[in-house]
Amino acid sequence: MTDSFRLPWRQGAMAAVLGAAVLIPLSAAADEHITKSWAIAEFGEPLYDETMEHWPYANPDAPKGGSITLGAFGTFDTFNPYILKGEFPSSIGLIYDSLMEGSADELVSAYGVIAESVEYPEDKSWAIFNIRPEARFHDGVPITAADFKFTFDTIREHGRPFLKSFYDDVESAEVLSDRRIRFNFRTRNSMKPITIVAGTSPQPRHYWETRDISKTTLEPPLGSGPYRIKSMEPGRNIVYERVEDYWAADLPVNRGRNNFDIIRYDYYRDQTVQFEAFKAGKIDYRGEGEVKRWFTGYDIPQVNNGQILKVEKANNNPRGIGAFFINNRRDKFSDRRVREAIVNLYDFEAIQRTLLYGQYRRIKSYFPNSDFGVSGPPTPEEVAILEPYRDQLPPEVLTETFEPPKSDGSGRNRQNLRRALALFKEAGWELRDNQLVNAETGEQFQLQIITASPPTLRMAEPFVQSMQRAGIDASIRLVDPAQWRVIGDDFDFDMSTGRLNFFPPPGTELRSYFGSEAADLRGSANSMGIKNPVADELIEKIINAEDLETLKATTRALDRVLLWNHYLVPVYYPDKHWFAYWDKFGMPETSGRYSAGFSSTWWYDEARAAKLTN
């Protein structure tokens, strides 16, 4: 259970600007080389250089105009995305720009928006971003270095814990002039902090002088991006309008993007109602996340006659782990054998056969679908990293391939049930009169799963039944998204459902996900309450890795430590994107390697739309 600060269409905004890096001496540091760059990458070189006129997956001649209505699940009660309190809309990123942003073809590089260049020394102990003179907020006030320092100070003082974790290695921010902001880092020889601060969006200092940024607000905030908030009904809808005189419209990173005059988000608390709205034409686009609906719910006239287009595309994106997250703060889960026993009671093969239409892949890593997750037995590089911790690790970590328990798919799962009961017995729990009880106190083992997703409720029911067969007093509780977030922030659950976001390559956010210091920090992303000194040390090695291969090997070593400690029950993920939309939009012939479905490169096609109404 976690949140994120990833802004739509700017999800890769943690890297930097156009062009190849060059080494130039600066008078302030004549004895060292300073890289001044129009593009940076965390490892290697950016894919595109300064000759790029537009993204290859964007059409610079795309027409502007029209509107699109999108559906959103849940609710919102604030437009302040920085603080822990309140539920902000994920679409709020439409109103903001950042220093730099990523491309949809790369994972570890990005290109300039507000910043026209970045400078940093050989040891990467600091970075200076040069702000474009034309950059401005929607009220016409220029964006300055003071706005970025104000934003950094706000995050440091008021930011939600997970957001703060990204800036852990940023020591300070200095205003050098109106157009030059310097960030100083605690690390050396690492590009990670530079790419982190490159994704910073400025909050206008002059706007917040008369407002309190530490509180929730439903006053549409002042932004600098391609859209502004036109209207809203709290918890029901938000309407964004394109900024006609958007200052960055002609930058190479924006040509052919942000084409709709109006983008509207309608909020629903029920996925079935939302799907009915899509079929009725009240929503224009739908990304489908429920397998049963994808295979049975779209056999409708609108799809059969071509009014709605149904699309499958390969999923190339690294995935965060989806799981039932175990709250290890609770005494009953403190024994690793108890957690392993619970993992044995999850029958993926039966769920795959009966509910998932055979379309999903079992998660076997905290970093699935990526080069950072484990595969097969430990490599010599991973063993070398783990060897100093041998006495602190389960023996399997250094020798075996991690594989979740498998069943024959029949739904009976008898072998794994016997294995689970044996593990429970070793840990001091035994079966009496069909109840799993504490051998000393006679108290029955109780476990409640919390979820905010009705489809997940259905997928979890076989797991609950399997736990009940093992004598556990197991149940599942459906709550609304706002309540789910409060429960997660307070760590007030036995087990919760969700998925962790993944920001490749991994970095400081790992401290918030899996670090001991975050385990007792309200609102942190360490929902599982992991306190493992080996994991803590491996996280620091990952953050300080100086080359990509070392980072990968160390992340895999961390992956093995986490997996074999059974802090969660890994579930599944699709290897395809499923989406559908009303046929009234145009889009480029190619899409970015790491994008699928609706994006900022689509446009409204009047001719196609006219056919729908005839």
N, C-alpha and C positions, 0 to 999 in steps of 0.2 A: 504494500500500500504506500504510494508515494505521489508526490506531485512533481512538476517540472516547470522550467521557465523557458521552454523552447517555444519560440514565436513562429506562427505559421508562415511558411515560405522563406523563413530566415533561420531554419533549423540548423544550418551549417555555419551560422554567423560567428563561429569561434575559430577564425583564422583570418587571413588578410589579403591585400590588394593586387590589381592588375600589373603584370609584367614580370620580367626576370629580375632577380636581385643583383645589385652591383655594389662593389666595395668602394667607399669613398672616404678620404680622411676629413674629419671635422676639426675646425680650429680649436674647439674646446677640449679635444682629446687627440692631439696630434700624434701621440705615440701609440695609438691603437686604431684598428680598423673598425669603422662603423658601417654596418649594412643599412643602406637606404633602399627600400623596396616598395614596388607597386604590387607585389604579391608575395605571400609567404605560405609555407606549408609546414606542418608540424614535423614531418619527415619527408625527405626528398624535395622535389620541386613541384610547384603548381602545374596543373595540366595546361593552362592557358596563359599566354603572355600579353604584353601591352598592345599587340596588334588586334586583339579580339574586339570586334565591333558589337557583338551581341552573343548571347549564349547560343550554341548550336541547336538547342532544343527550344528556342524561342523564335517567333516570326516577327521581325521588326516592322512588317507592314500590317500587322494584325489591326483590325478596326477597333476603335474605342466606342463604347456605348452599351446600351442594354443593361440587363440585370440578371442576377442568379440568386435563387433562394436555396439555402442549405439547412439541413436539420442538425440540431445539437441535442445531446442527451443530458438531462439533469437540470441545473438552474444556475443562476449567478446572483450575487447580492453586493458586489463591489467591482469597481474598475481599477482598484489598486492591486497590482500583481506582485508587490514586493513583500507585504506583511503576511504573517501567518493567519491572521483573522480574515474570515470571509472566503467566498467562492468567486474567483474572477473568471471571466470567459476566456477560453483559450484563443479565441479570435482576436483578442486585444492587440496582438502584435501587428495587425494591419495598420495601426496608426503610428507605429514607431519605425524609425530607421536605426541602424547600428553603425559603429565605426566601419565594420567590414562584414561581409556575409559569404556563405559558402555556395558552391555550385552543386547542382544535382548529379554531377558526374563523379564527384570526389567525396571522400570522407574526412580528409585531414587538411584541406586548404580552403581559402576563401579570398574574396576580392572586395575592393574598396567601395564604400558608399559615402559616409560622412568623412572618412579619412582619405586624403589623396596620397599619403605615403606613411610609412612607419620606419623608424630608425632604431637600431639596437646594436650593442657592442658584441664582441666575440664571445664573451662569457654569458651573454643574455641576462644580465643582472638588472636591466631596465629596458624600457621601450618608450619612445616618444612618437605620438601620433600627430600628424599634421592635418588640421581640419580644413576642409575646402572652404574658401571664402564665401561661396554661394549657399552653403548649407544653412537652413533656417527652419524655424518652427512654423506651424500653420498660421500664427499671428504675424508673421513677417520678421520676428526678432531673430537675429543671427544665433546659430548654435556656437557656443564657445567652450573653451577648456573648463571654465568654471562650472558649466552644466554637468560635465563628466565627473568632476571632482565631487559635486553635490550628489550625483547618483551613486558614486562609489561610497561616499560617507553614509548615505542612506542605507545602502545594502549592509554595510558593516554594522550600523547601529540598529536598524529596524528589520532587516531582511529575514525572510523565513529561513530556517536552518539549512534546508537543502540548497537554496540559492546562495547562501553565505559560503557553503562548502566549496563552491567553484572558485571563490576568491581567497581561499585559505593561504595561498602562497604569494598573494599580492600584499606587499608591506605597506605601501602608501601611494597616494596620487598627488602630483604636484602640478600647479598651474604655472607654466613657463611664460605664456603669453595668451592672448585671446584665442590664438589658433594652434597652440602647442600644449598638449597634455602629456605628462610623463608619469609612467607607472614604475614603481620600484619593486623588485621581487626578492623573496627570500631564497629562491633557488638559484643555481648556477648551471649554465650549459643545457638548459631545457627550454624548448619552444612552447611548452604547454601553457605557462602563465600568459605568454604573449597572445596566443590564440584565444585564451579565455577572455582577456580584457578587450580583445578585438571585437567580441560579440556584444559589448556593452551598448545599450541604447540610452541616449541622454534624457534625463528628466529636466524640464525647463525650470531653472532656479527662480526666475522672476515670477513664474506662475505660482510656485509653491510658497513664496514668501508670505502670502496671505491665506494659506491653507495648511493643514496638518497632514503630512505624508505618512505619518505613523498610524493613521486611522483609515477605516473603510470609507468609501465614497461612491455615490452613484452620479456624481456630476461628471459628465464626459470630460476626460482629461485632455490637456493640450499635447499634441503630438507633432511629429515631423515627417511621418511616413506618407505612403501613397493614398491613404484613406483617412477620413475623420468620421467620428460618430455623428450621424444625422439625427437619429431618434432611437428611443428604446422604451420598452416596458419591462420593468425589473422582473427577472426570472422568466420572461415570456419571449422577447425578441430583441434583437439589436440590428439596426440598419446602418451600414457604412456607406458613405458616398465618396467617390473618387475626387481627389483634390485637383482641381483644374490647373492650378499653377504650381503643381508639385515640383519642387526645386530640383529633384534628382531624376526626373522622368527621362532625360536624354543620356544618362550614364550608360555605358555598355551593359552593366549588370541589369538594367531595367528596360532596355529597348525590347518591345514586344511583350511586356508583362503589364500586369495591373490594368487590364483592358475593360473591365466592367465599370459602368457608371455607378451601379448600386450592387452591393453584396449584403444580403439579408440572412440572418441566422434566426430560425424559429426553434424554440426550446420545447422539448417533450420529456415527460417523465416515464413514458411507456413506449418501448420499442415497437410494439405492435401498432399502436396508434400512429407512431411516426411513419411506419411502413405504409399504412393506409393513406396517410397524407401524401406520401410519395406517389403511390399509385393514382391518386386523384389529381395529381399535377400541382399540388400545393408546395411540394419540394421538388427541385430540379435534378438533384444529384444525390446518390446514396452509396456510401461505402458499406458493403455488407460484411457483418462479422458473425452471423449465425448460419452455420452450415445447413441446417434443415431448411431454413427459409430460402437459402440460395438454390437448393436443389428442388424445392417443391413450391415455394411461394411466388416464383416469377413465371409460372405457367399461366399467363394472363394475356388478354387480347392486345394490350399495349405493347407487350414484348413481341408477341407473335406477328403483329402487323408492322413492326419496326419503329413505332413511335418512341419506345424505350429501348435503348441499346444496352445489352448485358455483356460485360467484358471480364475476361480473366487475363492477368499478366503475372509473369514470374516475379517472385518476391526476392530481390537481391539485398534487402536491407538487413544489416545486423539487428538482432532482436534482443530486447531485454527479457529476462526470464519471467515466464508466467507460472504461477504456482499458488498453492495453498500455503500461506506464510504462517509458520508456527511462532507463537509468542514465547520465546525462550526465557523471558523474565519470570514466567510462572513455574513454580517448583515442580509441578508434575511433568514438565518437559525438560528438566535439567539433565536427565540421564540420556545420553546419546542412544542407548538401546531402545528407550521409549520412542524416540523420534524415528528411529529406523523401523520399529514395529509399525508405526502409523504409515510410513511410506509403503510398507508391504501390503497394506490394506487398500491401497489405491489401485484399481484394476483398469489400467489404461486400455489394454487390448479389448476388453469387453465394451468399454465406452466407445472406442474407435469403431467397433463392429456395429453397435446398436444405435449410436447417436451421432457419430461424426462422419458417417458415410465413407470411411476409409480415407479421408482427405487430409488428415493432419499428421504431423511428425512429432514423436515424443521428444520432449526437451531433456537433454542430457548434459547441459552446461548452463552456467550462469550467464554465458555470452553466446547464445546459440546463433547459428547462421553467420558466423564470423570467424576470422582467423585468430581470435583471441580466446576461443573456447577449446576445451580438451577434445581429443579424439584418439581413441586407442590407448595403449599403455603409456606410462610416463616416458618421455624422451630423455636421453642422457643430460640434455641441458636442464630439463625440469628437475631431474633427480639431483643434479648438482646444486640447484637452488634450494631444494627441500632438505637435503642431507643434514645441514646444521640443526634442523629442528626435529630430527627423527624421533627423539625421545618424547616429544610433545604431540605427536601425530598418531592417528589410527594407522596401523601397519599397512593397510591397503593403499594408502595415499601414494607410497613410493613404489608400489609393485603392480597394482592391478588397474585394468580398464574400468572406469565407472560405468555401470549399466543399471538403470532402475529395474526393480523386480518385474519379471514378465509372467504372464499367465497364458492359458490356452485360449482365452477369449470366450469361454463358455459362460462366464458370469459366476461360476462357482468359486473359483480362486482358492481352492482348498489347500494347495501346497503353500501358498503365501500366507494364508490364514494360520496354518500350523507354525510357520516360521515366525509370524508376528506374536503368537501366543507364547512361543518359547522365549523370545526376546523380552516380552513383558514379564515373564516369570523370573528371568535373570535379574530384572530391574526391580523386583519386589512386588509385582502385581500378579494375581492368579485368578483363574476362572472358578467362581462358586455359584452354583444355581443359575448358570447362564449370565452371570454378571462379573465383569472384570473389576476386582476390588483390590485395595491395598492390603497386602498380606498381614500387616501389623494392625491397621486401624479398621479394616473391613469396609472402608469408604469406597463407593463405586467411582470408577474413572468417568468423569464428565468432560465433554468437549462440544463447544458450539462454534460453528462456522458463521462468519459475518460476510455478507455480500450486498452490493448495491445493484447487481445486474440480474434481472429476471432470467436471461438465457443461462447464466452461470448457475443459477439456482437449480435449473433442470439438469445441468451437467454434473452437479455436485451430489444429487440425490443417490446415485449408485454408491458413491464413496461413503455417504452417511449410512446407508444400509449395510455396507461391508463392515463399518466400525461397530454397528449395532450387533451384527452377528458375532463379533469378537467380544461382546459383553460390555461395550462402552455405551454410556448414556449420551449418544451423539444426536445433534440437531443442527439445523441451519436456519439462519434468520436473515430475512430480506429487509434492508433499510434504504432510505432515500440517499442520494449521493452526498447531500450536505451532512447528514448524520453520519454517514460512512467516513467522511473526512475527519469529523470531530473524534469519532471512535479511534481512528487511526492515529491522529495527533496525540491522543491521550494514552495510546497503547492499551485500550480497554477491551481486549478480545483474547480468545483462545487461539483462534485461527481465522485468517481473513484471506480473501481472494484478491488477485490483482496481478499487475505486471510492472516490473521495473523498467524505466527508460534506460537506454544504453547510448552513451555518447562516445563513439569511437574516435581515436583510441582512448582507453580509460585513463582517468587522472584523479584529480583531487576529490571528485564526487564520490569516489570509492570510500573515502573516510566517512561520509554521511550514510552511505549504504551499509557498510560492513564494519566500520571502526568502533572500537570500544567506547571512545569518548562520546560518540553520538547515541549510544544505546539508551542513555537516560535523559537525553535532551528532547523535551517535548517538541513534536512536529518534525523531528529528523526523519530521514528516509530509512534509518535502521529500524524498520518496523519489527524485525525478528528479534531485536535485542541481543545481537551477536557481540560477545566479548571474548575474543580469541587473540592472544598475544602474537601468535604466529601470523595470523591474518593481518594484524596491525603492522608488523614489520614488512610483510610482503607488499602491502599497500604503499608504504613509503618507498620501497624499492621500485615499484611501478611508476610512481610519481617522478622519481629521480632518474629513471632510465634515460640513457643518452642516445640509444639507437633503437630502431623499431624491433629488431629481432630479440633484443634483450627484454624489451617491454612485452612482446608477445609471450616469450617463454615464462616470464615472471607472472603474467596474468593467468596463464594456464596453470602454473603452480598454485596460485591463489584459488583458482577454480576448483582444483582437486581438494584443497583443504576444506573449502566450503561444502562441496558435494558430499564428501565422506563424513562430514559431521551432521548431515541430515537436518539442516536448519529449516528446511521447507519440503513440501511435496511437489516436485516438478510436474507440470502438466503437458501441454502440447502447443504447437503453433502451426499455422498454414504456410505452405511454401508458395502460395499464390495470393495476389491481391484480387479481390472480387469487388466490382463496383458496377453501377448502372446509372444511366442518366437519360433525361428526355432529349430527343435528337433536335436540339436547337442551338448547338454550340459548335464552334470550330476550334481546332487545336493543331499544333505543328505535327508534321509527319513523324518526328522522332521525339522521344521523351528522355529525360535524364536517367542514367543507369539506376539511381537510387530513388526514383520517383515513379509513382503510378497513380492513376486516378486524377481527380480535379487538382489543378494547379493554377498558379498565377499567369501561366502562358495561354490559357483558354480565352476564347472571346465569344461574344454573342453573334450568332449568324442569323440575320434577318430573314434570309430566304428559307432556311430550314425551319425557323420558327413559324413562318407564314404557312408552310405546308401542314403544320400541326393543327392550325386553327381552321383550315379549309375542309 
